[in-house]
């Protein structure tokens, strides 16, 4: 159970990192 929860948090962090990098890319495109 703990392993599943830990794995889920890693996936959430990766998705958040993807969204942040996409935001940075879009900001650079606008600038």
N, C-alpha and C positions, 0 to 999 in steps of 0.2 A: 504493500500500500504506500509506504513512504517513497519507494523507488518511483512509482507512477507519479506521485505528486512532484517529486524532484524533477523528473523528466518533463513534466508539464510546465514547470517554472522555466526550464531551459528553453523550451519551445516558445514560450511567451516572450522571453528576453530576446530571442532571435528575431521574432516578428517585430518587436519594438525597434530593434536595431535596423531592420529593413525599412520600416516606416521613417525613421529618423534620417537614414541615408537618402531615401527618396525625397524627403523634404529638403535636405541640403542640396541635392541635385537640382530640384525645381527652383530653389532660391538662386542658385548659380546661373541657371538658364535665364531667369528673369533679369538678373544683374548683368 
